[in-house]
Amino acid sequence: MPMLEVVAMREEPLSLEAKRAFARTAVEIFREVLGTPPGRLQLAFVHLRPEDSLGLLAEMNEVDEGTQAQSTS
């Protein structure tokens, strides 16, 4: 059974409308390209907040830059 996992790293999760649009397109592509029959595609959406990934380094860099700016003043 084909499985498609969508990982979105952003502040807010994808809207229900965006998920539905993606799912409709994915089902059509899997049907046309792979011949996946209806009901056989499994789809999972995962919301990954920036601070749960490499986005946390951006926050650290902002703090480091702020600390450096204060020490040079």
MMTF fields as JSON, N, C-alpha, C and O atoms, coordinates in Angstrom:
{
  "mmtfVersion": "1.0.0",
  "mmtfProducer": "UNKNOWN",
  "numBonds": 291,
  "numAtoms": 292,
  "numGroups": 73,
  "numChains": 1,
  "numModels": 1,
  "chainsPerModel": [1],
  "groupsPerChain": [73],
  "chainIdList": ["A"],
  "bondAtomList": [4, 2, 8, 6, 12, 10, 16, 14, 20, 18, 24, 22, 28, 26, 32, 30, 36, 34, 40, 38, 44, 42, 48, 46, 52, 50, 56, 54, 60, 58, 64, 62, 68, 66, 72, 70, 76, 74, 80, 78, 84, 82, 88, 86, 92, 90, 96, 94, 100, 98, 104, 102, 108, 106, 112, 110, 116, 114, 120, 118, 124, 122, 128, 126, 132, 130, 136, 134, 140, 138, 144, 142, 148, 146, 152, 150, 156, 154, 160, 158, 164, 162, 168, 166, 172, 170, 176, 174, 180, 178, 184, 182, 188, 186, 192, 190, 196, 194, 200, 198, 204, 202, 208, 206, 212, 210, 216, 214, 220, 218, 224, 222, 228, 226, 232, 230, 236, 234, 240, 238, 244, 242, 248, 246, 252, 250, 256, 254, 260, 258, 264, 262, 268, 266, 272, 270, 276, 274, 280, 278, 284, 282, 288, 286],
  "bondOrderList": [1, 1, 1, 1, 1, 1, 1, 1, 1, 1, 1, 1, 1, 1, 1, 1, 1, 1, 1, 1, 1, 1, 1, 1, 1, 1, 1, 1, 1, 1, 1, 1, 1, 1, 1, 1, 1, 1, 1, 1, 1, 1, 1, 1, 1, 1, 1, 1, 1, 1, 1, 1, 1, 1, 1, 1, 1, 1, 1, 1, 1, 1, 1, 1, 1, 1, 1, 1, 1, 1, 1, 1],
  "groupList": [{"groupName": "MET", "atomNameList": ["N", "CA", "C", "O"], "elementList": ["N", "C", "C", "O"], "formalChargeList": [0, 0, 0, 0], "bondAtomList": [1, 0, 2, 1, 3, 2], "bondOrderList": [1, 1, 2], "singleLetterCode": "M", "chemCompType": "L-PEPTIDE LINKING"}, {"groupName": "PRO", "atomNameList": ["N", "CA", "C", "O"], "elementList": ["N", "C", "C", "O"], "formalChargeList": [0, 0, 0, 0], "bondAtomList": [1, 0, 2, 1, 3, 2], "bondOrderList": [1, 1, 2], "singleLetterCode": "P", "chemCompType": "L-PEPTIDE LINKING"}, {"groupName": "LEU", "atomNameList": ["N", "CA", "C", "O"], "elementList": ["N", "C", "C", "O"], "formalChargeList": [0, 0, 0, 0], "bondAtomList": [1, 0, 2, 1, 3, 2], "bondOrderList": [1, 1, 2], "singleLetterCode": "L", "chemCompType": "L-PEPTIDE LINKING"}, {"groupName": "GLU", "atomNameList": ["N", "CA", "C", "O"], "elementList": ["N", "C", "C", "O"], "formalChargeList": [0, 0, 0, 0], "bondAtomList": [1, 0, 2, 1, 3, 2], "bondOrderList": [1, 1, 2], "singleLetterCode": "E", "chemCompType": "L-PEPTIDE LINKING"}, {"groupName": "VAL", "atomNameList": ["N", "CA", "C", "O"], "elementList": ["N", "C", "C", "O"], "formalChargeList": [0, 0, 0, 0], "bondAtomList": [1, 0, 2, 1, 3, 2], "bondOrderList": [1, 1, 2], "singleLetterCode": "V", "chemCompType": "L-PEPTIDE LINKING"}, {"groupName": "ALA", "atomNameList": ["N", "CA", "C", "O"], "elementList": ["N", "C", "C", "O"], "formalChargeList": [0, 0, 0, 0], "bondAtomList": [1, 0, 2, 1, 3, 2], "bondOrderList": [1, 1, 2], "singleLetterCode": "A", "chemCompType": "L-PEPTIDE LINKING"}, {"groupName": "ARG", "atomNameList": ["N", "CA", "C", "O"], "elementList": ["N", "C", "C", "O"], "formalChargeList": [0, 0, 0, 0], "bondAtomList": [1, 0, 2, 1, 3, 2], "bondOrderList": [1, 1, 2], "singleLetterCode": "R", "chemCompType": "L-PEPTIDE LINKING"}, {"groupName": "SER", "atomNameList": ["N", "CA", "C", "O"], "elementList": ["N", "C", "C", "O"], "formalChargeList": [0, 0, 0, 0], "bondAtomList": [1, 0, 2, 1, 3, 2], "bondOrderList": [1, 1, 2], "singleLetterCode": "S", "chemCompType": "L-PEPTIDE LINKING"}, {"groupName": "LYS", "atomNameList": ["N", "CA", "C", "O"], "elementList": ["N", "C", "C", "O"], "formalChargeList": [0, 0, 0, 0], "bondAtomList": [1, 0, 2, 1, 3, 2], "bondOrderList": [1, 1, 2], "singleLetterCode": "K", "chemCompType": "L-PEPTIDE LINKING"}, {"groupName": "PHE", "atomNameList": ["N", "CA", "C", "O"], "elementList": ["N", "C", "C", "O"], "formalChargeList": [0, 0, 0, 0], "bondAtomList": [1, 0, 2, 1, 3, 2], "bondOrderList": [1, 1, 2], "singleLetterCode": "F", "chemCompType": "L-PEPTIDE LINKING"}, {"groupName": "THR", "atomNameList": ["N", "CA", "C", "O"], "elementList": ["N", "C", "C", "O"], "formalChargeList": [0, 0, 0, 0], "bondAtomList": [1, 0, 2, 1, 3, 2], "bondOrderList": [1, 1, 2], "singleLetterCode": "T", "chemCompType": "L-PEPTIDE LINKING"}, {"groupName": "ILE", "atomNameList": ["N", "CA", "C", "O"], "elementList": ["N", "C", "C", "O"], "formalChargeList": [0, 0, 0, 0], "bondAtomList": [1, 0, 2, 1, 3, 2], "bondOrderList": [1, 1, 2], "singleLetterCode": "I", "chemCompType": "L-PEPTIDE LINKING"}, {"groupName": "GLY", "atomNameList": ["N", "CA", "C", "O"], "elementList": ["N", "C", "C", "O"], "formalChargeList": [0, 0, 0, 0], "bondAtomList": [1, 0, 2, 1, 3, 2], "bondOrderList": [1, 1, 2], "singleLetterCode": "G", "chemCompType": "PEPTIDE LINKING"}, {"groupName": "GLN", "atomNameList": ["N", "CA", "C", "O"], "elementList": ["N", "C", "C", "O"], "formalChargeList": [0, 0, 0, 0], "bondAtomList": [1, 0, 2, 1, 3, 2], "bondOrderList": [1, 1, 2], "singleLetterCode": "Q", "chemCompType": "L-PEPTIDE LINKING"}, {"groupName": "HIS", "atomNameList": ["N", "CA", "C", "O"], "elementList": ["N", "C", "C", "O"], "formalChargeList": [0, 0, 0, 0], "bondAtomList": [1, 0, 2, 1, 3, 2], "bondOrderList": [1, 1, 2], "singleLetterCode": "H", "chemCompType": "L-PEPTIDE LINKING"}, {"groupName": "ASP", "atomNameList": ["N", "CA", "C", "O"], "elementList": ["N", "C", "C", "O"], "formalChargeList": [0, 0, 0, 0], "bondAtomList": [1, 0, 2, 1, 3, 2], "bondOrderList": [1, 1, 2], "singleLetterCode": "D", "chemCompType": "L-PEPTIDE LINKING"}, {"groupName": "ASN", "atomNameList": ["N", "CA", "C", "O"], "elementList": ["N", "C", "C", "O"], "formalChargeList": [0, 0, 0, 0], "bondAtomList": [1, 0, 2, 1, 3, 2], "bondOrderList": [1, 1, 2], "singleLetterCode": "N", "chemCompType": "L-PEPTIDE LINKING"}],
  "groupTypeList": [0, 1, 0, 2, 3, 4, 4, 5, 0, 6, 3, 3, 1, 2, 7, 2, 3, 5, 8, 6, 5, 9, 5, 6, 10, 5, 4, 3, 11, 9, 6, 3, 4, 2, 12, 10, 1, 1, 12, 6, 2, 13, 2, 5, 9, 4, 14, 2, 6, 1, 3, 15, 7, 2, 12, 2, 2, 5, 3, 0, 16, 3, 4, 15, 3, 12, 10, 13, 5, 13, 7, 10, 7],
  "groupIdList": [1, 2, 3, 4, 5, 6, 7, 8, 9, 10, 11, 12, 13, 14, 15, 16, 17, 18, 19, 20, 21, 22, 23, 24, 25, 26, 27, 28, 29, 30, 31, 32, 33, 34, 35, 36, 37, 38, 39, 40, 41, 42, 43, 44, 45, 46, 47, 48, 49, 50, 51, 52, 53, 54, 55, 56, 57, 58, 59, 60, 61, 62, 63, 64, 65, 66, 67, 68, 69, 70, 71, 72, 73],
  "secStructList": [7, 7, 3, 3, 3, 3, 3, 3, 3, 1, 1, 1, 7, 7, 7, 2, 2, 2, 2, 2, 2, 2, 2, 2, 2, 2, 2, 2, 2, 0, 0, 0, 0, 0, 7, 7, 7, 6, 6, 7, 7, 3, 3, 3, 3, 3, 3, 3, 7, 4, 4, 4, 6, 6, 2, 2, 2, 2, 2, 2, 2, 2, 2, 2, 2, 2, 2, 2, 2, 2, 2, 2, 7],
  "xCoordList": [0.848, 0.0, 0.897, 1.713, 0.765, 1.596, 1.305, 0.158, 2.357, 2.238, 2.908, 4.028, 2.231, 2.784, 2.73, 1.665, 3.878, 3.941, 4.333, 5.316, 3.572, 3.828, 4.288, 3.565, 5.489, 6.013, 6.089, 6.767, 5.391, 5.386, 5.999, 5.5, 7.1, 7.725, 7.343, 7.814, 6.487, 6.014, 5.406, 5.175, 5.147, 4.606, 3.248, 3.005, 2.373, 1.017, 0.839, 1.45, 0.009, -0.268, -0.989, -1.572, -0.945, -1.679, -3.167, -3.661, -3.87, -5.319, -5.975, -5.383, -7.188, -7.943, -8.128, -8.041, -8.383, -8.562, -7.278, -7.334, -6.123, -4.846, -4.575, -4.078, -4.902, -4.72, -5.617, -5.181, -6.871, -7.801, -7.325, -7.368, -6.87, -6.381, -5.168, -5.076, -4.249, -3.069, -3.485, -2.981, -4.4, -4.843, -5.494, -5.223, -6.352, -6.99, -5.946, -6.026, -4.963, -3.911, -3.067, -2.74, -2.712, -1.897, -2.621, -2.023, -3.89, -4.667, -4.674, -4.5, -4.875, -4.916, -3.559, -3.494, -2.479, -1.135, -0.819, -0.335, -1.083, -0.802, -1.639, -1.177, -2.87, -3.725, -3.185, -3.072, -2.851, -2.388, -1.009, -0.8, -0.072, 1.324, 1.585, 2.238, 1.076, 1.373, 0.232, 0.406, -0.937, -2.079, -2.657, -3.279, -2.458, -2.966, -4.489, -5.045, -5.167, -6.631, -7.163, -6.488, -8.366, -8.961, -8.989, -9.27, -8.693, -8.723, -7.447, -7.357, -6.468, -5.227, -4.093, -3.127, -4.194, -3.15, -3.355, -4.456, -2.309, -2.328, -1.596, -0.516, -2.18, -1.619, -1.565, -2.551, -0.408, -0.248, 0.356, 1.347, -0.236, 0.303, 0.948, 0.353, 2.155, 2.877, 3.24, 3.861, 2.855, 3.219, 4.465, 4.464, 5.5, 6.764, 7.022, 7.251, 6.982, 7.242, 8.72, 9.561, 9.047, 10.456, 11.358, 12.496, 10.862, 11.703, 11.889, 12.686, 11.176, 11.359, 12.291, 12.432, 12.921, 13.831, 15.009, 15.364, 15.601, 16.752, 16.376, 17.252, 15.083, 14.644, 15.132, 15.281, 15.38, 15.879, 17.27, 17.652, 18.027, 19.344, 19.217, 20.05, 18.181, 17.959, 17.714, 18.221, 16.94, 16.691, 17.995, 18.233, 18.835, 20.11, 21.007, 21.687, 21.017, 21.832, 21.374, 22.201, 20.048, 19.531, 20.002, 20.392, 19.968, 20.421, 21.916, 22.373, 22.691, 24.138, 24.481, 25.376, 23.785, 24.047, 23.693, 24.402, 22.601, 22.208, 23.228, 23.531, 23.758, 24.773, 26.049, 26.675, 26.434, 27.638, 27.472, 28.41, 26.291, 26.051, 26.136, 26.654, 25.627, 25.663, 27.099, 27.466, 27.904, 29.272, 30.182, 31.195, 29.835, 30.668, 30.244, 30.927, 29.133, 28.64, 29.367, 29.085],
  "yCoordList": [-1.169, 0.0, 1.236, 1.395, 2.116, 3.319, 4.247, 4.4, 4.854, 5.764, 7.071, 7.078, 8.163, 9.482, 10.259, 10.399, 10.769, 11.557, 12.978, 13.188, 13.942, 15.345, 15.997, 15.997, 16.549, 17.236, 18.72, 19.111, 19.531, 20.969, 21.655, 21.534, 22.386, 23.132, 24.595, 25.28, 25.055, 26.427, 26.763, 25.877, 28.029, 28.457, 27.816, 27.32, 27.828, 27.304, 26.05, 25.928, 25.114, 23.924, 24.304, 25.384, 23.415, 23.641, 23.699, 23.022, 24.507, 24.602, 23.329, 22.592, 23.09, 21.935, 21.996, 20.973, 23.187, 23.345, 22.993, 22.347, 23.414, 23.1, 21.601, 21.042, 20.948, 19.499, 18.775, 17.83, 19.208, 18.574, 18.727, 17.773, 19.928, 20.17, 19.285, 18.692, 19.199, 18.351, 16.895, 16.188, 16.446, 15.05, 14.718, 13.664, 15.614, 15.363, 15.216, 14.31, 16.116, 16.067, 14.805, 14.158, 14.454, 13.253, 12.002, 11.145, 11.888, 10.714, 10.606, 9.518, 11.733, 11.728, 11.336, 10.537, 11.897, 11.57, 10.096, 9.424, 9.582, 8.178, 7.263, 6.195, 7.674, 6.859, 6.851, 5.795, 8.046, 8.154, 7.536, 6.794, 7.838, 7.433, 6.0, 5.231, 5.643, 4.319, 3.317, 2.128, 3.802, 2.904, 2.512, 1.457, 3.345, 3.053, 3.141, 4.19, 2.055, 2.096, 2.996, 3.205, 3.521, 4.363, 3.642, 2.446, 4.397, 3.837, 3.137, 2.681, 3.045, 2.337, 3.259, 2.798, 4.546, 5.488, 5.909, 6.302, 5.829, 6.326, 7.66, 7.783, 8.653, 9.995, 10.508, 10.427, 11.037, 11.578, 12.97, 13.176, 13.923, 15.272, 15.433, 15.085, 15.957, 16.186, 17.663, 18.195, 18.317, 19.724, 19.771, 19.284, 20.346, 20.466, 21.949, 22.712, 22.344, 23.743, 24.041, 23.169, 25.254, 25.597, 25.308, 24.876, 25.543, 25.306, 23.82, 23.463, 22.958, 21.518, 20.963, 19.747, 21.835, 21.423, 22.4, 22.961, 22.6, 23.501, 24.956, 25.813, 25.243, 26.59, 27.044, 28.244, 26.118, 26.492, 27.102, 27.877, 26.778, 27.391, 28.851, 29.672, 29.184, 30.571, 31.414, 32.531, 30.884, 31.604, 31.785, 32.852, 30.761, 30.856, 31.893, 32.654, 31.932, 32.903, 34.32, 35.223, 34.532, 35.86, 36.286, 37.437, 35.372, 35.673, 35.952, 36.911, 35.105, 35.296, 36.645, 37.338, 37.027, 38.292, 39.46, 40.466, 39.332, 40.371, 40.532, 41.65, 39.415, 39.441, 40.088, 40.893, 39.737, 40.316, 41.813, 42.58, 42.233, 43.649, 44.44, 45.556, 43.857, 44.531, 44.638, 45.646, 43.606, 43.601, 44.557, 45.014, 44.859, 45.773, 47.225, 48.137, 47.444, 48.828, 49.502, 50.658],
  "zCoordList": [0.0, 0.0, 0.0, 0.908, -0.998, -1.04, 0.14, 0.561, 0.655, 1.783, 1.407, 0.896, 1.657, 1.402, 2.7, 3.301, 3.139, 4.356, 3.975, 3.264, 4.445, 4.164, 5.457, 6.453, 5.439, 6.614, 6.264, 5.314, 7.037, 6.804, 8.008, 9.126, 7.771, 8.857, 8.693, 7.785, 9.583, 9.547, 10.889, 11.713, 11.112, 12.403, 12.681, 13.781, 11.689, 11.854, 11.015, 9.953, 11.472, 10.665, 9.374, 9.273, 8.399, 7.153, 7.448, 8.35, 6.686, 6.863, 6.331, 5.542, 6.768, 6.301, 4.789, 4.11, 4.261, 2.814, 2.058, 1.012, 2.582, 1.935, 1.961, 0.984, 3.079, 3.181, 2.193, 1.536, 2.082, 1.137, -0.298, -1.075, -0.652, -2.006, -2.301, -3.376, -1.353, -1.522, -1.672, -2.545, -0.823, -0.855, -2.197, -2.774, -2.697, -4.003, -5.1, -5.93, -5.098, -6.112, -5.97, -6.965, -4.729, -4.498, -4.963, -5.614, -4.64, -5.052, -6.57, -7.118, -7.251, -8.716, -9.307, -10.241, -8.764, -9.274, -9.045, -9.956, -7.845, -7.562, -8.442, -8.844, -8.746, -9.607, -11.036, -11.657, -11.555, -12.94, -13.15, -14.109, -12.26, -12.465, -12.009, -12.714, -10.83, -10.268, -10.41, -10.144, -10.833, -10.942, -9.589, -9.463, -8.584, -7.243, -7.243, -7.57, -6.881, -6.875, -5.755, -4.747, -5.936, -4.896, -3.544, -3.464, -2.497, -1.151, -0.714, 0.426, -1.589, -1.24, -0.804, -0.196, -1.102, -0.714, 0.732, 1.118, 1.523, 2.897, 2.904, 2.326, 3.552, 3.557, 4.989, 5.721, 5.387, 6.736, 6.644, 5.944, 7.347, 7.438, 8.809, 9.83, 8.825, 10.073, 10.134, 9.213, 11.21, 11.409, 12.279, 13.41, 11.755, 12.47, 12.712, 11.774, 13.969, 14.294, 14.075, 14.291, 13.65, 13.409, 14.604, 14.427, 15.821, 16.999, 17.294, 18.162, 16.594, 16.749, 15.683, 15.552, 14.93, 13.867, 13.852, 14.889, 12.699, 12.608, 12.816, 12.928, 12.869, 13.185, 14.542, 14.776, 15.432, 16.759, 16.669, 17.546, 15.65, 15.475, 15.082, 15.465, 14.32, 13.926, 15.171, 15.278, 16.109, 17.355, 18.13, 18.695, 18.161, 18.87, 18.203, 18.891, 16.865, 16.14, 16.432, 16.557, 16.545, 16.863, 18.252, 18.448, 19.209, 20.568, 20.562, 21.183, 19.851, 19.774, 19.148, 19.633, 18.083, 17.417, 18.33, 18.354, 19.08, 20.025, 21.134, 21.549, 21.616, 22.673, 22.139, 22.828, 20.912, 20.333, 20.109, 20.328, 19.675, 19.429, 20.737, 20.758, 21.826, 23.113, 23.64, 24.245, 23.411, 23.945, 23.154, 23.683, 21.904, 21.122, 21.316, 20.851, 21.993, 22.202, 23.347, 23.662]
}
